[in-house]
Amino acid sequence: MGLFFRKSFKAGPIRLNLSKSGIGVSAGVKGARVGVSSKGKGYVSGSAGPLRYRKTIGGGKGTATSQGTQRRSTRKITKEVFVDTKVTYSSDVKTTDVNIEKIPPMPEKFSMKRFYALGFLGLIMANPVTILASIVFFIIAIKRTKQNSKLKKDKDIAKELHEKLVNAIGNTNKEEFENIFSEIISLKAHPKLEDYFNSFTLHSILYCLSEIEDENFITKDELNNIKNKLGLSDERYRSIKVITFRSMFDDFLKDYELDEEEEQSIRRLISLLDLSERDIRSELKTIEVMSQIRKEAESNLEPIEVDVNIQKSEDCYYSTKAKIIKEKKISQQTVEGVTYKKIGHVVEKKGTAYLTNKRILLVGSGTYSTKLNKILDVLVTPENNIIELIIDGRKSPLIYTTPESTLFAAKIQKAIEEI
């Protein structure tokens, strides 16, 4: 079995999954799931918040035995490498690829064990040179003990001041905030703590601004003055703003929904922090995707006129050019005992896809039909415009690629709900 972490947000009936590789959206049975992976393996999965459980159903064949002795087999290492075969429709969804500095970690106390050990070793060797060295090691150890004591004291002071600062912002008490901030910048913290302390102070201020309604409590100019008083560089300031926004963004979506009011709040934060589009491109696209899904989930499906023959009892809601694709081994190479399999998508069928109140119909050189009441789950990856349909009785997912995968998937889910 395995546990893996995944950020998951919900917009209407569809769940949006974020990962380093892109944005995904799924819809289907809530809570526990049973399905089939793209490799044809069955699985069960469940979730609690962002923590997800997944277990593959069934295993490999057991090792054969003869006369009570287990047969040994040589372990073969195989790695799959996915290659872009350029058969999917292009998408403007891209992951954020800018590099930013991380907030410095909380400093750890100095370790003195090595210096005490070297000091005692020098005394044991008992010659003038080693004794002199021992004295030096003991002096360093004693000095670092004092430094550790100051570091611990400064950590406690910093923690208390940050708590007061957060409360002052939460209460929108400007005078109290300014007094506490003056205490912070006048604190002569341990040099090892200073970088972390100043960075985290700004992070705390920015984070709390997302939770108050007064948009003018701290202005952009005041934020810039705060940055200067903390002695932070422009690059560190930019990094902290991006990191803080991403944290706030996740918290806005912790209830798995993004309603219109929350969307407006996020956009106000972007304006306040004066963030560039390239720094939060992934988040901006996520907002756009979730907003589109929300609107589709709230609107009714309207029949459209199409130039294809459908049943009298059918209403067509949407049409788009589309391809049905599948994963296939492109090539294989063994290097130093490791077999590398290159996997890519190939086209099985293409034409125009029609979504009706009963099925998805692909019309091209032939026709291919998928009943809506057979669809168990929908997974969308806007990054490469792929829609995976988990279908009852089918061993592997049915994979579609369309120019507007998110819109198509939202309409599929809406049609399924109306059956």
VOGU-3710 file (C-alpha; in Angstrom, 3 decimals, decimal comma):
1> mglffrksfk> 0,000/0,000/0,000  1,101/3,596/-0,263  0,317/7,088/0,942  0,839/10,089/-1,259  0,163/13,792/-0,881  -1,937/15,711/-3,312  -3,497/19,169/-3,133  -7,166/18,824/-3,988  -9,695/21,592/-4,435  -13,300/21,454/-5,521
11> agpirlnlsk> -15,293/23,623/-7,872  -18,866/22,463/-8,140  -18,960/18,718/-8,820  -15,393/18,582/-10,114  -12,255/18,245/-7,967  -9,138/20,118/-9,008  -5,816/18,430/-8,265  -2,547/20,360/-8,244  0,863/18,804/-8,632  4,302/19,835/-9,827
21> sgigvsagvk> 3,524/18,427/-13,232  0,402/20,489/-13,751  -3,267/20,906/-12,895  -5,722/18,041/-12,825  -9,466/17,892/-12,287  -11,505/14,848/-11,349  -15,128/14,081/-10,633  -16,979/10,985/-9,599  -17,615/8,960/-6,474  -16,849/11,065/-3,400
31> garvgvsskg> -14,572/9,756/-0,614  -13,632/6,210/-1,537  -12,877/5,236/-5,105  -12,373/2,082/-7,074  -10,871/2,375/-10,505  -8,342/1,340/-13,079  -5,003/3,054/-13,680  -3,734/3,970/-17,118  -1,617/0,808/-17,004  -4,684/-1,378/-16,537
41> kgyvsgsagp> -4,135/-2,070/-12,827  -7,115/-1,936/-10,501  -6,917/0,252/-7,402  -8,867/1,440/-4,396  -8,302/4,874/-2,939  -9,611/7,158/-0,248  -8,807/10,566/1,132  -8,848/12,696/4,265  -8,075/16,319/3,452  -4,914/16,463/1,347
51> lryrktiggg> -3,712/13,028/2,487  -4,660/10,263/0,104  -4,459/6,479/0,356  -4,076/4,247/-2,649  -3,587/0,505/-2,964  -3,239/-1,554/-6,112  -5,568/-4,521/-6,268  -3,852/-7,790/-7,081  -0,144/-8,538/-7,328  2,336/-10,375/-9,468
61> kgtatsqgtq> 2,656/-14,086/-9,727  4,234/-15,867/-6,807  7,749/-17,245/-6,995  7,822/-20,886/-8,010  9,332/-23,388/-5,539  10,733/-26,849/-5,974  11,386/-29,425/-3,178  10,955/-26,757/-0,501  13,633/-24,522/-1,964  12,561/-21,101/-3,267
71> rrstrkitke> 13,779/-20,380/-6,771  15,846/-17,227/-6,931  15,180/-14,805/-9,739  17,308/-12,023/-11,069  15,708/-8,674/-10,391  15,244/-6,604/-13,524  15,076/-2,825/-13,292  12,731/-1,123/-15,741  12,069/2,585/-15,911  9,419/4,272/-17,991
81> vfvdtkvtys> 10,175/7,609/-19,626  7,230/9,550/-21,002  7,874/11,421/-24,248  5,674/14,059/-25,844  4,582/12,738/-29,220  2,772/16,013/-30,019  -0,593/14,343/-30,623  -2,491/16,233/-27,892  -3,986/19,664/-28,488  -1,807/22,527/-27,276
91> sdvkttdvni> -2,711/24,320/-24,057  -1,813/27,626/-22,458  -1,807/26,049/-18,987  1,780/26,030/-17,806  3,297/25,375/-14,402  5,181/28,179/-12,677  8,846/27,632/-13,438  10,450/30,692/-11,814  13,082/30,171/-9,124  12,643/31,982/-5,821
101> ekippmpekf> 14,611/32,043/-2,600  13,207/30,064/0,285  12,492/31,649/3,645  15,522/30,844/5,847  14,798/27,973/8,231  14,645/28,370/12,002  18,314/28,237/13,117  19,455/25,266/15,159  21,653/25,560/18,237  25,397/25,080/17,950
111> smkrfyalgf> 26,746/21,581/18,627  29,603/21,429/21,138  30,119/17,653/21,378  32,944/17,648/18,846  34,863/20,439/20,591  34,539/18,851/24,039  35,590/15,475/22,589  38,659/16,996/20,909  39,486/18,870/24,111  39,415/15,736/26,264
121> lglimanpvt> 41,378/13,824/23,611  44,118/16,454/23,726  44,334/16,198/27,521  44,613/12,414/27,337  47,498/12,654/24,850  49,189/14,940/27,417  51,817/16,825/25,457  52,222/20,610/25,255  50,806/20,931/21,740  47,673/18,848/22,363
131> ilasivffii> 47,062/20,501/25,746  47,194/23,934/24,085  44,799/22,687/21,424  42,501/21,334/24,163  42,362/24,759/25,796  41,334/26,304/22,458  38,612/23,652/21,940  37,234/24,171/25,456  37,142/27,954/24,981  35,190/27,503/21,721
141> aikrtkqnsk> 32,764/25,088/23,423  32,161/27,472/26,343  31,655/30,418/23,959  29,149/28,442/21,903  27,292/27,402/25,049  26,721/31,085/25,794  25,666/31,680/22,191  23,153/28,850/22,439  21,718/30,407/25,580  21,223/33,754/23,798
151> lkkdkdiake> 19,823/32,036/20,744  17,182/30,256/22,841  16,305/33,484/24,640  15,978/35,391/21,342  13,822/32,621/19,860  11,393/32,940/22,769  11,282/36,729/22,421  10,770/36,475/18,647  7,926/33,994/19,083  6,183/36,253/21,591
161> lheklvnaig> 6,561/39,356/19,416  5,234/37,533/16,342  2,166/36,407/18,262  1,502/39,991/19,383  2,032/41,239/15,831  -0,467/38,732/14,432  -3,062/39,706/17,047  -2,599/43,404/16,325  -3,238/42,860/12,610  -6,181/40,551/13,338
171> ntnkeefeni> -7,712/43,269/15,518  -6,847/45,906/12,864  -5,201/47,960/15,597  -2,754/50,124/13,653  -1,212/51,825/16,695  -0,553/48,522/18,451  0,887/47,078/15,245  3,313/49,977/14,834  4,452/49,748/18,468  5,131/46,020/18,241
181> fseiislkah> 6,892/46,400/14,906  9,143/49,070/16,479  10,052/46,543/19,187  10,884/43,979/16,525  13,250/46,156/14,514  14,959/47,405/17,698  15,584/43,851/18,926  19,254/42,990/18,608  18,707/39,336/17,822  21,419/36,719/17,631
191> pkledyfnsf> 23,150/37,035/14,215  22,233/33,447/13,432  18,558/34,273/14,041  18,389/37,662/12,321  17,823/36,504/8,718  15,113/34,044/9,717  13,539/36,487/12,157  13,238/39,374/9,684  12,016/37,160/6,848  9,426/35,468/9,017
201> tlhsilycls> 8,255/38,825/10,379  7,386/39,998/6,863  5,840/36,612/6,056  3,603/36,903/9,153  2,500/40,423/8,231  1,650/39,485/4,639  -0,128/36,306/5,672  -2,349/38,095/8,195  -3,376/40,711/5,658  -5,295/37,983/3,809
211> eiedenfitk> -7,566/37,476/6,817  -8,720/41,050/7,466  -11,355/43,045/5,597  -9,664/46,444/5,850  -7,847/46,706/2,518  -6,079/49,910/3,577  -4,748/48,672/6,918  -1,291/48,482/5,323  -0,680/50,094/1,924  1,829/49,061/-0,745
221> delnniknkl> 4,124/51,955/0,218  3,970/50,949/3,886  4,849/47,381/2,969  7,892/48,638/1,091  8,957/50,698/4,147  8,539/47,616/6,351  10,788/45,685/3,966  13,450/48,391/4,150  13,324/48,612/7,962  13,788/44,843/8,171
231> glsderyrsi> 16,842/45,143/5,932  15,528/42,720/3,301  16,773/42,800/-0,278  14,385/43,301/-3,194  14,882/39,667/-4,250  14,152/38,359/-0,731  11,094/40,636/-0,561  9,826/39,232/-3,860  10,427/35,656/-2,713  8,596/36,125/0,574
241> kvitfrsmfd> 5,630/37,714/-1,208  5,386/34,775/-3,641  5,790/32,133/-0,919  3,251/33,874/1,304  0,738/34,242/-1,514  1,017/30,553/-2,379  0,367/29,678/1,267  -2,616/32,028/1,387  -3,876/30,661/-1,921  -3,887/27,120/-0,527
251> dflkdyelde> -5,720/28,280/2,586  -8,401/30,041/0,560  -9,051/26,685/-1,099  -8,843/24,493/2,011  -12,630/24,012/1,925  -12,215/22,557/-1,590  -14,235/25,351/-3,170  -13,560/28,704/-4,757  -16,687/30,838/-4,775  -16,939/34,252/-6,392
261> eeeqsirrli> -16,223/36,157/-3,162  -13,093/34,112/-2,467  -11,911/34,669/-6,019  -12,273/38,431/-5,595  -10,351/38,294/-2,302  -7,482/36,453/-3,969  -7,338/38,993/-6,753  -7,235/41,840/-4,205  -4,273/40,129/-2,535  -2,471/39,875/-5,847
271> slldlserdi> -2,947/43,618/-6,288  -1,821/44,452/-2,737  1,302/42,309/-2,984  2,003/43,696/-6,447  2,907/40,252/-7,768  3,998/39,752/-11,336  2,033/37,358/-13,515  5,066/35,177/-14,225  5,583/34,526/-10,495  2,071/33,160/-9,941
281> rselktievm> 1,163/31,935/-13,399  0,071/28,505/-12,166  -2,200/29,988/-9,489  -3,749/32,445/-11,935  -4,524/29,630/-14,351  -5,979/27,585/-11,500  -8,313/30,462/-10,668  -9,349/30,696/-14,316  -9,971/26,947/-14,579  -11,948/26,768/-11,333
291> sqirkeaesn> -13,966/29,835/-12,252  -14,873/28,280/-15,587  -15,866/25,006/-13,938  -17,925/26,851/-11,314  -19,842/28,741/-13,982  -20,480/25,550/-15,945  -21,656/23,758/-12,794  -24,079/26,595/-12,003  -25,483/26,964/-15,517  -27,954/24,724/-17,309
301> lepievdvni> -27,058/22,628/-20,341  -28,726/24,030/-23,433  -29,408/21,925/-26,568  -27,598/22,987/-29,748  -28,156/22,250/-33,418  -25,679/19,794/-34,988  -25,202/18,359/-38,462  -24,946/14,744/-37,336  -27,666/12,154/-37,030  -28,597/11,418/-33,428
311> qksedcyyst> -31,552/9,638/-31,891  -34,868/11,455/-31,559  -34,688/11,161/-27,776  -31,251/12,789/-27,710  -30,321/16,415/-27,150  -26,816/17,522/-28,074  -25,200/19,972/-25,640  -21,687/20,451/-26,986  -19,432/19,583/-29,885  -15,684/19,896/-30,375
321> kakiikekki> -12,930/18,421/-32,476  -11,312/15,583/-30,566  -9,011/12,576/-30,668  -9,072/9,305/-28,773  -5,497/8,445/-27,848  -3,711/5,749/-25,895  -0,323/5,213/-24,297  2,066/3,028/-26,262  5,687/1,941/-25,980  7,634/3,938/-28,548
331> sqqtvegvty> 11,058/2,405/-28,018  13,140/0,490/-25,490  16,806/0,588/-24,570  18,888/-1,191/-21,924  21,803/0,704/-20,387  23,998/-0,854/-17,673  21,318/-3,350/-16,681  18,493/-0,806/-16,593  15,786/-1,036/-19,233  14,342/2,308/-20,291
341> kkighvvekk> 10,933/2,221/-21,967  9,876/5,331/-23,821  6,102/5,722/-23,550  4,060/8,185/-25,589  0,554/8,866/-26,837  -0,634/7,658/-30,230  -3,916/8,470/-31,980  -6,537/5,722/-32,214  -9,469/7,721/-33,571  -10,151/11,359/-34,410
351> gtayltnkri> -13,041/13,480/-35,568  -15,736/15,547/-33,867  -16,985/14,686/-30,373  -20,644/15,310/-29,543  -21,958/15,347/-25,972  -25,613/14,427/-25,662  -27,894/13,660/-22,754  -27,087/9,962/-23,234  -23,562/9,559/-24,569  -20,345/10,932/-25,990
361> llvgsgtyst> -20,248/10,296/-29,719  -17,041/10,603/-31,748  -17,686/10,897/-35,460  -14,791/10,643/-37,910  -13,917/7,918/-40,389  -16,333/5,877/-38,268  -18,303/6,407/-35,071  -17,470/5,564/-31,456  -20,006/5,886/-28,654  -19,623/5,974/-24,862
371> klnkildvlv> -22,725/5,875/-22,653  -22,756/8,476/-19,885  -24,226/6,058/-17,342  -21,131/3,873/-17,759  -18,686/6,635/-16,828  -17,439/6,196/-13,240  -14,905/8,992/-13,042  -13,463/11,888/-15,031  -9,872/13,105/-14,796  -8,714/16,190/-16,659
381> tpenniieli> -5,195/17,534/-17,180  -5,497/20,985/-18,756  -1,709/21,212/-19,099  -1,867/18,896/-22,127  -5,655/18,979/-22,741  -6,258/15,343/-21,803  -9,481/13,875/-20,403  -9,405/10,356/-18,952  -12,748/8,583/-18,591  -12,927/5,665/-16,169
391> idgrkspliy> -15,606/3,426/-17,645  -17,405/0,536/-16,028  -16,212/-2,754/-17,539  -13,273/-1,217/-19,379  -9,775/-2,323/-18,372  -7,987/0,973/-18,988  -9,165/4,594/-19,164  -10,597/6,011/-22,377  -8,397/9,006/-23,147  -9,663/12,017/-25,080
401> ttpestlfaa> -7,772/15,138/-26,096  -9,708/18,264/-27,075  -8,778/21,944/-27,517  -10,780/22,945/-24,399  -10,528/19,934/-22,124  -11,696/21,709/-18,966  -14,885/23,017/-20,560  -15,674/19,654/-22,148  -15,082/17,797/-18,856  -17,314/20,196/-16,925
411> kiqkaieei> -20,124/19,657/-19,410  -19,634/15,871/-19,296  -20,009/15,920/-15,517  -23,048/18,171/-15,710  -24,675/15,823/-18,230  -23,921/12,809/-16,023  -25,579/14,509/-13,048  -28,716/15,220/-15,054  -29,231/11,589/-16,104
//
